[in-house]
Amino acid sequence: MDFLDASGTRYQLTEASEAPAPAKKPVWPWVVGGLALVGGLAWMASSPRKANPIEPELKALIKKAKDPKTSFKQLGKLQKHPEVDVRRALLDNPNVCPTNEDGKINTSLLETLAREFPEEVTAHPAFVLHALVEPDDEMLGVVIKVVRRTADVGLIETLLRTWGPDSLYVRKGVAVNPSTPLDVLRLLGNEVTESMWFVRAAVAENPNTPVDTLRILGNEATESSWLVRQAVAQNPSTPPDVLRLLGNKKTESVGYVRAAAAEALAARGLT
């Protein structure tokens, strides 16, 4: 279409064509697909599941582990089974700690189980009888494994009283246990009350050892063994002032201890 303006200039106008709007995609396929997915999940949840094909075998092994007729040799093989329930079931077997032909109790299997199940082992009749009621030297290995791992404070104290006086390994086991009461750690962490440096070093390594005991063990004036003092220097709970004492030539004569203290201070960003 043409038109003239006031000055006589001719213009030509053309109609602009609008781009067609994009066609809307139908919604119904998505709705139908979503409903199908929900329905499928509901069907999966409601449909009966097939039994695990391994389950019957495990039940049979657990029954075998508890059976008093199972030989000690077979019990030993079951102790190596990868399923924890099979290994734990052995503690329900009265023959897990038998008496051998020499009349001595065989604690080898019970000792192995104590590494994994310290609490359950302490409830076994053989442990109660031979570790608590009538202590038998053959049970020593089991006791050591238990005192290193059990969280039962009362049991720790009982076993220490019963076995500790004659066994430095029981005392060491108590010393490294993070559940050991602080007053017991103080007792085992003092040269006046514990003569074996081996035990005191275990106390010095325990991160739960109270600071007052670490100060005693980390001072050359109160602790004669440099190995114990070195253990104090390596304990993450040792206060910085004790580390500085251990890292000073005037207060610590052994270079290995000073080096350990310097390394610990550096690791904390201290000097």
N, C-alpha and C positions, 0 to 999 in steps of 0.2 A: 504494500500500500504506500502511495506517495503523498507528500504534503509539502506546501511552501511555507517558509517562515516569513516574518515581517519584511526582511530584506530581499525576498524573492529567491532565496536559496532553496533548491529542491532536496528533499530527503526521502529515503526509501526505508520503510520499516518491514521487518520480517518477524513472524511469530516464532518464538523459541520453543523447541519441543522438549518436554520434560522427560528425563530418563525414567524408564519404567521402574517402579519399586520392586525390590527383590521379593521373589515369591516366598511366602512364609512356609517353613517346613512343618509338616503335620506333627502334632504333639503325641498323638496316640501310639506310635511305635515305641516311644520311650516309656510311656505309661504301662503299656502291655509288657515291655521288657522288665520294668521294675517289679511289676506284680509277679511275673514269672520267677524272678530271682528270689523275692520274698517267699513265694510258695515253695520254691526248691529248698531254701534253708529250713523252712518249717517242716518239710517232709523229712529232711535229713535228721532234724532234731527228734522227730517223733518215731522214726523208723527204728526197729530193734537193731542194736549193734552186734556184730559177730564177736564171740569171745576171743580173747587173745590166744592164739594157738600155743603160746609158751606157758600160759598160766597153769594149765593142768600139770605140766612138767615141774614147774616151781613148787606147786603144792605137794607134789610127790617127794621132791627133794627136801622140803621143810619137814615133812612127816618123817622122812628117813633120818634127818639130822636129830630129831627128837626121840627116835626109837631106841630104847635101851639095848635092843638086839643088834644094832649097827656096830660093827667092829671099830676099834680105836683107829685102825689104819684107814678105814673108810671115812671116819670123822675128820681125820687129818686132811683128806682130799677135799671134803666138803668145806673145810675152813678156807680153802683157796678159791671157792666159787665166787664169781663176780657179783652175784646178787647179795646185797647186805642182809636181806631177810633170811637167807639160807645160813649165812655165817652166824647171825644172832640166834637162830634157832638151836644151835649147838649148846647154848647155855641152859637149855631146858632138858638136856640129856644128862642123867645121873652119872654116866660113864665118861664124861669129858675130862675127868681127873681121876683115873683108876689107880689101883694099887698094883704094882708090878710083882714079878715072881720073887723079888728080894724083900717084899713087904714094905717097900717105899712107895709113896704116892708119885705118880707121874704128872707133873704140872706143866709139861711142855706146851700142850695145846691150850691150857687155860692162860698161860703166860702170853701166848700169841694173841689170844682174844682180848686180853687186858689192854693191849695197845689201842684197840679200836673201841672196846666197850668197858671202860673201867668201872662205871657205875653198876652195870649189869653183873659184872664178874664179882663184885663185892657182895652181891645178894645170893651167889651160888652157895649151896650148902657146904661144899668142899672148902671154899674160902673162909666162910664163917667159922667152920670147925678148926681148920688148920692154920688160920692166920689170926683169929681173934680168941677163940675158946681155948684151944690147946695148940699153941704155935709150934709149927713143924718147920725145921730148917729148909726142907724141900720147897716150901712155899715162898722163900725169900725173893726169888725172881719175879713172882707175881706181885708181891707186895711193892717192890720197887717200881714196877710198871704202873701200879695203881696210884701210889703217892705222887708220882710225877704228873698225873693227868686228872685225878678226881677233883670235882668242885665241892665235895662234901667236907666242910671244914671240921666237923666233929670226927669224921673218919681219919682225916689227916692227923689230927692231934692224938687220936687213939693209936694209930699205927706208929706214930713217932714214939709214944711212950712204950709201946710193946716191943718194937723192933729197933728203934733208933739207938739206944745205948750200946748195942753190939754191932751195929752196921752203919758204917759211914756212908754207904751207898743209899741206904734208906734216908739218912739225914740230907744227903745231897738231893735226892728226889724231892724231898719236902722243900728244900731251899729253892729249887728252880720252879716250883709250882706257883703260877700267878694267883691261885686261890688261897695260898697259905696265909694265915693270920699274921698281922704285923708284929705282934708280940713274939711269935715263934721265929720270925725272921730276925728280930733283934737278938733273940737268944742264940741263934745259929750264926749270927754275923758279928760276934764279938770274940776276940781271942781269949778272953777270960773264961767264957762259957763253952767255947768250941775250939778244941785244940787242932783240928785238922784244917789246914789251909785250903784243901780241896773243897771242903764244905763251905768255908767262908767265901771262896771265890764264886761259888754258885749263888750265894746271897748277893754278892757284889754285882753279878750279872742280871739279877732279877729286876726288871723295871719298876716293880711295885715295892721294892725295898724302901723303907722310910728314910727320909733325908738324914735324920740324926744318926742312923746306922751307917749310911754312906760316908758321913763325915768321920766316923770312927775308922772305917775300913780304908778310907782314902787319906789317911794321915800316917806318915812313917813313924810318928811318935806312939801311935796306938795300934798299928798293924805292921808286923814284922815281915810278911811275905810280899815281895814286889809284884808277884803274879796276881795277888789279890788287889793290890793298889792299881795295877794296870787294868784289871776288870772294872774297877770303879771308874777309871778314866774313860772307858768305852761304854759305860752305861748311859743311855740317853736321858735318864732322870737325874744324873749328877748335877748339882748346882754349879754355876760358873766360878764361884769363889773357891770351891773345892778343886775344880779343874786348874785354876791358876796356882793353887798350892802345889798340886801335883806336877805342874809344868815349870816350877821354879827350882833352880839348882840349890838355892839356900834351904829349901824345905823337902826336896826329893833328890835322893842321891843316884837313882837308877835312870840311865838314859832312856831305856825302853818305855818307862812310865812317863817321863817328861814328853817323849815323842807322841805317845798316845793322847796325852792331855792337850798338847799343842794342836794335834789333828782334830780333836773334838771341838776345841774352841774355834778353830778355823771353819769347821763345818757349820757352826752356828753364827758365823760372821763376827766372832769376838776375838779379842786378843788378850 
